[in-house]
């Protein structure tokens, strides 16, 4: 029976990740789908998958596709940048082919540099894969002749065995806004953040940036760090996924919300952000690292 299950999993992995580049560090593997948005579709550490993906590929119908680590660029939601009046949810990067600029072997891991030009901007995306960690650098440059507003974020779908066992530490003292009531609720967060219901909070970082730990069943599971993100979105679709989420996005399990958590580094929203001047760049970095019990 085990051999049959292994064969099925192997076949499914081939179907889901057939067009990927594999970055390796010993037995750990990071799979990047360069042709479809430079999405990191798999990240395994010690044989354990750190990311959530739908059990079957979603339809390629132009709608936002959940799973892995996609890029949101050069706008978030449908808040379009200057010069753009319509387009897909969360921008064009997540469904565009990226150009491979370079690939380097490191002492412990690999580095992959990618680029994309669209909507008057250039995106440079560098993935550094070391054993147990992902370091991501996402740079936007205005290649137009006029100032342009934009937004960008890195949107991980971390895999949880069970959502109600997850707690985030490191948000204490951060200003936040709650999107669930149209940003009516805001203030300063106090203490830890248990993930026990639909969650959609924007945290505005302190000058020192963010360093947080995700606890699962009392054990340290993952660390999330960034020194230059202006905001962090903490998101779990909750039970509402079955009501409005899954039907909107195709053949997805109604209970997928039980296994998803996103801590998403981001720039400020379009209305709050200063426009980039011609030739000016902005950088967003993030490090995700497997952590262990203290």
C-alpha positions in Angstrom: 0.0 0.0 0.0 2.8 2.4 0.9 4.5 1.8 -2.5 1.2 2.6 -4.3 0.8 5.8 -2.3 4.4 6.8 -3.0 3.9 6.2 -6.7 0.7 8.3 -6.7 2.5 11.2 -4.9 5.4 11.0 -7.3 3.0 11.2 -10.3 1.1 14.1 -8.7 4.4 16.0 -8.0 5.4 15.5 -11.6 2.1 16.9 -12.9 2.1 19.9 -10.5 5.8 20.9 -10.8 6.7 19.8 -14.3 7.8 23.3 -15.4 9.9 24.2 -12.4 13.6 24.9 -11.6 14.8 23.0 -8.6 17.1 24.8 -6.1 18.8 22.4 -3.7 20.7 22.4 -0.5 21.7 18.8 0.4 18.3 17.0 0.7 16.2 20.2 0.9 14.5 21.4 -2.3 12.9 24.7 -3.4 10.9 24.5 -6.7 10.3 27.7 -8.7 7.9 27.9 -11.6 9.6 30.6 -13.7 7.1 30.4 -16.5 4.1 31.1 -14.2 5.0 34.1 -12.1 8.2 32.9 -10.5 6.0 31.2 -8.0 7.8 29.1 -5.4 5.5 26.0 -5.6 7.3 23.8 -3.1 9.8 24.2 -0.2 10.8 21.0 1.6 13.0 21.0 4.7 14.1 17.6 6.1 11.5 16.0 3.8 8.6 18.1 5.2 6.7 20.4 2.9 6.5 24.0 4.3 4.0 25.4 1.8 0.3 24.7 1.1 -0.8 24.0 -2.5 -4.2 22.8 -3.7 -4.4 19.0 -4.2 -5.1 19.5 -7.9 -4.0 22.3 -10.2 -6.4 25.2 -10.5 -8.0 26.2 -13.8 -5.9 28.6 -15.8 -8.8 31.0 -16.2 -7.1 34.3 -15.3 -8.4 34.3 -11.7 -6.0 34.6 -8.8 -4.4 31.2 -8.0 -3.8 30.2 -4.4 -0.8 28.2 -3.2 3.0 28.3 -2.8 4.6 31.8 -2.7 3.3 34.0 -5.5 4.2 37.6 -6.1 1.7 40.5 -5.9 2.9 43.2 -8.3 2.6 46.0 -9.4 -0.7 46.4 -7.5 -2.6 44.8 -4.7 -6.2 43.7 -5.1 -7.8 46.0 -7.7 -6.1 49.2 -6.5 -4.5 50.0 -9.8 -1.3 52.0 -10.2 -1.0 55.2 -12.3 -1.6 54.5 -16.0 -3.5 51.2 -15.4 -7.3 51.2 -15.4 -8.1 47.4 -15.2 -6.4 44.1 -14.9 -6.3 40.8 -13.0 -6.5 40.7 -9.2 -3.1 41.4 -7.5 -1.3 42.5 -10.6 0.3 40.7 -13.5 3.5 39.2 -12.0 1.9 36.0 -10.7 0.8 34.9 -14.2 3.7 36.2 -16.2 6.9 34.4 -17.4 10.1 35.7 -15.8 13.4 35.9 -17.5 16.3 34.0 -15.8 19.2 36.5 -15.4 21.6 34.1 -13.5 21.8 31.0 -11.4 24.7 30.5 -9.0 25.8 27.6 -6.9 26.6 28.6 -3.3 28.6 26.8 -0.6 25.3 25.8 1.0 22.4 26.2 -1.6 21.7 28.2 -4.7 20.9 31.7 -5.9 18.4 32.4 -8.7 18.0 35.9 -10.2 14.9 36.6 -12.3 13.4 39.7 -14.0 10.1 41.0 -15.5 9.1 44.2 -17.2 5.5 45.3 -17.3 3.2 48.3 -16.8 6.1 50.8 -16.8 8.1 48.9 -14.2 10.9 46.4 -13.9 10.9 43.7 -11.3 14.1 42.0 -10.2 13.5 39.0 -8.0 16.3 37.1 -6.3 15.8 33.8 -4.5 18.6 32.6 -2.2 18.0 29.0 -1.1 20.0 27.7 1.8 19.4 24.7 4.0 16.3 25.4 6.0 15.8 29.0 4.8 14.6 31.1 2.0 15.9 34.7 1.5 13.9 36.7 -1.0 14.7 40.1 -2.5 12.1 41.8 -4.7 13.0 45.1 -6.3 10.8 47.4 -8.3 12.3 50.1 -10.6 10.3 52.8 -12.5 11.4 52.5 -16.1 8.8 55.0 -17.3 9.4 58.7 -17.9 6.9 59.9 -15.3 6.5 59.2 -11.6 4.4 56.1 -11.0 2.6 54.6 -8.0 2.8 50.8 -7.4 2.5 48.2 -4.7 4.3 44.8 -4.2 4.2 42.0 -1.7 5.4 38.4 -1.2 2.4 36.2 -0.5 3.3 32.8 1.2 0.8 30.1 1.8 2.4 28.3 4.8 1.1 24.8 5.4 -0.5 24.0 8.8 -1.5 20.7 10.1 -4.3 22.4 11.9 -5.0 26.1 12.0 -6.3 26.3 15.5 -3.0 25.2 16.9 -1.1 28.2 15.4 0.0 31.2 17.4 2.1 34.1 16.1 4.6 35.9 18.4 6.4 39.1 17.6 3.5 41.4 16.7 3.2 43.1 20.1 3.3 46.8 19.9 2.7 47.0 16.1 -0.1 49.3 14.8 -2.7 47.3 12.9 -5.9 47.6 10.9 -8.5 44.9 10.6 -9.9 44.6 7.0 -12.8 42.4 8.2 -14.8 45.5 9.2 -13.5 47.8 6.5 -10.6 49.0 8.6 -13.0 50.3 11.3 -11.0 48.5 13.9 -7.4 49.6 14.4 -5.0 50.3 17.2 -1.9 48.7 18.7 -1.7 44.9 19.0 -1.1 43.5 22.4 0.5 40.1 23.1 0.5 37.0 20.9 -1.9 36.4 18.0 -3.8 33.0 18.1 -5.2 32.0 14.7 -8.6 30.6 15.6 -10.9 32.3 13.1 -11.0 34.2 9.8 -8.0 36.6 10.0 -7.2 39.5 7.7 -5.0 42.1 9.5 -2.6 44.6 8.2 0.3 45.3 10.6 2.3 48.5 10.1 5.9 47.9 11.0 8.1 49.6 13.6 11.4 51.2 12.6 13.2 47.9 13.6 11.2 45.9 11.1 9.6 42.5 12.0 10.9 39.4 13.5 8.2 36.9 14.4 7.8 33.3 15.3 5.0 31.0 14.4 4.2 28.4 17.1 2.3 25.2 16.3 1.1 23.1 19.2 3.6 24.8 21.5 6.7 24.3 19.3 8.5 26.9 17.3 7.9 26.1 13.7 8.8 29.0 11.4 10.5 32.3 11.7 9.6 35.3 9.5 12.0 38.3 9.3 12.1 41.5 7.3 13.9 44.8 7.8 12.3 46.9 5.0 8.7 45.8 4.6 6.3 48.7 5.4 3.4 46.4 6.3 2.7 42.8 7.0 -0.6 41.1 6.2 -1.6 38.2 8.4 -4.3 36.1 6.7 -6.2 33.0 7.1 -9.5 32.7 5.1 -11.3 30.9 7.9 -14.7 29.2 7.5 -15.8 31.9 5.0 -13.5 30.2 2.5 -16.3 27.6 2.0 -18.8 30.4 1.6 -17.2 32.7 -0.8 -13.5 31.8 -1.3 -13.5 28.3 -2.7 -16.4 28.8 -5.2 -14.7 31.9 -6.6 -11.4 30.2 -7.3 -12.4 26.8 -8.8 -11.9 23.3 -7.6 -10.5 23.9 -4.1 -11.4 21.9 -1.0 -14.0 23.7 1.3 -11.8 22.9 4.4 -8.5 24.2 2.9 -8.6 27.1 5.3 -7.6 24.7 8.1 -4.1 24.3 6.6 -3.3 27.9 5.4 -1.5 30.8 7.1 0.1 33.8 5.4 2.4 36.4 6.9 2.9 38.6 3.9 5.5 41.4 3.7 4.4 44.3 1.7 4.8 47.9 0.7 2.1 50.4 1.7 -1.2 50.4 -0.3 -1.4 52.5 -3.4 -3.2 55.5 -1.7 -0.5 55.6 1.1 2.6 55.1 -1.0 4.8 57.8 -2.5 5.2 57.5 -6.3 8.5 56.2 -7.7 10.4 58.8 -9.7 11.8 57.7 -13.1 14.8 55.4 -12.5 14.0 55.1 -8.8 13.8 51.7 -7.1 12.3 50.2 -4.0 13.3 46.9 -2.4 11.4 44.4 -0.4 13.2 41.6 1.4 12.1 38.6 3.4 13.6 35.6 5.1 11.6 32.5 6.0 13.4 29.9 8.1 12.5 26.6 9.6 12.8 26.8 13.3 12.7 24.3 16.1 11.5 23.9 19.7 13.3 26.0 22.3 
